[in-house]
Amino acid sequence: MKVAIAGAGSVGIAIARDLHANGHEVLLLEQDPELVTRSHDSLDVTWIAADACEVSSLDKAGVGTVDVVVAATGDDEDNLVISLLAKQEFAVPRVVARVNNSKNQWLFNESWGVDVSVSTPQLLTALVEEAVSVGALVRLLQFQGGAAHLVEVTLAEDSPADGTPIAELGVPREATIVAVVREDRLVVPRGDTVLSAGDEVLVLVTADAENAVHDLLVGE
């Protein structure tokens, strides 16, 4: 997979390093040429001194040939512009954008070319809630600008799903149970998988079906 990352700050470099270690081809775009010069030898990826908010710079960098663009700068306005250009001008199949200020989360949607937005503060909050909440639906990640979410619920003793096979739950078509974690063991869900109190259930669900999933796993 070929990935272009805009922004060579600590976040961008960390992403580039992990993707490179996993065998992906990485282009790292940074508008500060001095930073590119200083950091070039520290990470064996393709470094490009370019302003990712300019179409001409993205074109010269070969963004039209990548599979994924990651807008990882420390400025939300820049990340939105980068996402929009990547999607509209270069038809990049997948655009992932970093949200620095959680108050701007609502802007990071398909209208701005964003397929997946990642807000570190919101993610940390969700992980804290996930760790301490039983019987509550917790949003972990947002996709398609809020049209779909990855949610998690630890089934309580009084969950209506306790003792019920997944095939008999009546999960709406707009939702899919993607994983079940039981006693620190991953269970790949099948129709005959029986859910039990204490299970951590991960569900990919559209916004419209979230309430229905809540009622099935948590209760009305």
Secondary structure, 3 states (H helix, E strand, C coil): CEEEEECCCHHHHHHHHHHHHCCCEEEEEECCHHHHHHHHHHCCCEEEECCCCCHHHHHHHCHHHCCEEEECCCCHHHHHHHHHHHHHCCCCCEEEEEECCHHHHHHCCHHHCCCEEEEHHHHHHHHHHHHHCCCCCEEEEEEHHHCEEEEEEECCCCCCCCCCEHHHCCCCCCEEEEEEEECCEEECCCCCCECCCCCEEEEEEEHHHHHHHHHHHCCC
